[in-house]
Every structure is written in C-alpha cells, then in structure tokens.
C-alpha cells in the first residue's frame, strides 16, 4: 500500500497522472449527475402509477444514485484509462467493495420501506414500525459487512465465533430488554396490533398506537398525551383492538321514558332521530338503520337502548352528543316524558 501511494505521488509530480486524475473525477461527477436525474424521473413515474408516495420512494432509494454513479465512474476509468497495475488493483477492489455496499444499502432500504408501507396504517404518514425496521437494518448491514470482509480476504470465522460468544453473554445480561424486543416483534408479525389502531388495555389505557420500538409501545390518548408501555406488558395484557377486524362499530345509548308513554310511538320517533343524526353527522355510518331495544322496567321509567353505527370508535363521542341533543328536543315536541330519577 505504501508503494502505491509513492507511485501516485511520483506521477502527480511528473505531471503524467494529472490527466488521468481529471478524467477519473469527470467520470465520477457525470455518473452521479446522470444517475440522480434518471432516478428522480423514474421514481416520479413509479409514484404516479402506484399507490406508493414519492417521498417514501425517495427514502427507500436515498444514497443509491450516488453509489451507482461512483460505480459507473470507476468502471469507465478502469475500462478506458491506461492505469498502472497497482492503482488498477486498488480501483478493482474499491469497485467490488462499493458494489457490496450498494446492494446492502438497497436491500436494507427496500425491506424497511416495504415494512413502513405495509404495516403502517397510512403509508403517506410513514407510520413508524421502528422495532422491525431497526432489527432488519442491523441484520442486513451485519451480513453486508461480513461479505465485504470476506471479499477483501479477511477471515470471518473467528469474528463469527466471537460474535456468537459475545451474543450469548449479552443475551444473559439483557434478558428484560430482549424480552421486550421479541414481544414487540411477535405482536407486529402476528398482526394483533398495527400502527394507527385504536386499542384499550386491560389496565385501562386506551388510544392510537403511534410507534413500536425495540423496547416500548407508544399510545396517543384522546387528550393528546403519550402513554409508553413496555412491549412485554403489551404481549401479556388483554387488549381490545377497535380497528380489527374492521374499524366500524356499533354503540348503544341508554334512555328511559315514563310509564304513560306510547312505546310504539317512542320507538318510531327515536329511530327516526337516530337515522337523521347518522346521515347528517360526521362519523356516522350512512345507510345504517338504527333500532331500539327495550331492556327493563325501572323504578321510574321503562328503559331501552338505541343502537347506532359509527365509522371508528373515536367517532362515537360526537354521535352521542348530537343524538342526545336531538332526541331530547324531539321528545319535548312529541310530548314524550323522560322522568327525573329521584
């Protein structure tokens, strides 16, 4: 290696290497510029013809045009320029190393981009599934480094042995951390929870899942606060997922009317009000036929439940609000009495 740099220095001093160096730099610059333009246009075309956003494609292929441009520049320099044996050997090794780096980076970006697109609720928001993305990225990069070392003539068997022993010691020392890691991976792979789902834990916490990293699951509550739960607790907890198997759900609103009421008339009026609220209020399922079910004879009233349908569980609050206002006003118009509980 020392002789190589001495030879380069000698040629630079003599002036014979300057032309080769300039041509080599020009090849690199042109390769990078051409590849970046080609990739930019290609990604825009792919984004228009698919449901994958352009920003996600840019994230997947970031850095790839530059590496490919460098490869083109090195390849042209090797094929066209009259380079001495030692610099030629160095460029060939450099070319092979960058090929491995490019493939490693591309695989890592493709896998992480696929996970963000498929596991996220909305791909344009890049719902973060950092636990899987980080784990797979590290695995791909580790394999790429091992392949690179092998291609450079470095024996990787002792390294793998050392990593195995070190990994065992690390696993024993980080049992809780690894339990959280594998609990999170198992939860995501089994599709029990997806990013964006509205869930409620048996301990009472509820909200939208916004992230699952290597240790914690983050839940955003209706009050815009973040609840951080260890993945191991998520795996062992009883969870109600309001987004599965689909996000629509029925809600029940209890009402009581006096014993002097005409129950057929009450049922007809209540169902009509409920139908109107679903049609006119955001979050209501249009086309759903609300219905009334009488449930019990109370001390002061005959009790019943009104069944309505909402698009998501978080829409129920506005629907309940509008329905109670509307049915109260309509009952007053119709002379239907809601008795006061004493």
Number of C-alpha atoms within 10 A of each C-alpha: 9 6 9 15 12 11 16 17 13 13 13 15 11 10 11 12 16 14 12 16 14 11 16 19 16 14 20 23 16 15 22 21 13 14 18 18 11 11 15 15 10 11 19 15 12 14 15 11 9 9 11 15 18 18 13 20 18 16 13 20 19 14 15 21 21 19 21 20 21 23 23 20 22 22 18 16 22 18 9 11 15 10 15 11 10 15 16 15 14 12 17 15 14 14 19 15 19 18 17 16 19 20 15 21 21 18 19 23 23 17 17 22 21 16 20 24 22 14 22 21 17 13 19 15 12 19 22 22 25 17 20 23 21 15 15 18 20 13 12 20 16 13 13 21 16 18 18 20 14 13 14 13 9 12 12 15 11 9 11 12 11 12 12 12 11 11 12 12 11 12 14 10 11 11 11 13 17 17 18 22 22 17 21 28 20 14 17 18 12 10 12 14 22 26 24 20 20 24 22 18 15 12 9 7 15 19 24 24 22 20 20 28 21 23 21 22 24 21 26 19 16 11 7 10 11 16 16 15 15 21 26 21 15 19 17 9 13 12 18 15 20 19 19 16 7 10 15 17 17 14 15 16 13 13 18 21 21 17 17 10 15 11 15 9 12 17 16 12 17 23 20 16 20 27 22 16 24 23 14 13 15 14 21 24 21 17 10 14 14 18 17 20 13 15 13 12 12 13 10 15 20 20 18 19 17 19 17 26 25 23 18 18 18 16 17 20 13 14 22 17 11 17 23 16 10 16 19 16 12 16 17 11 9 12 9 19 17 18 13 10 9 5
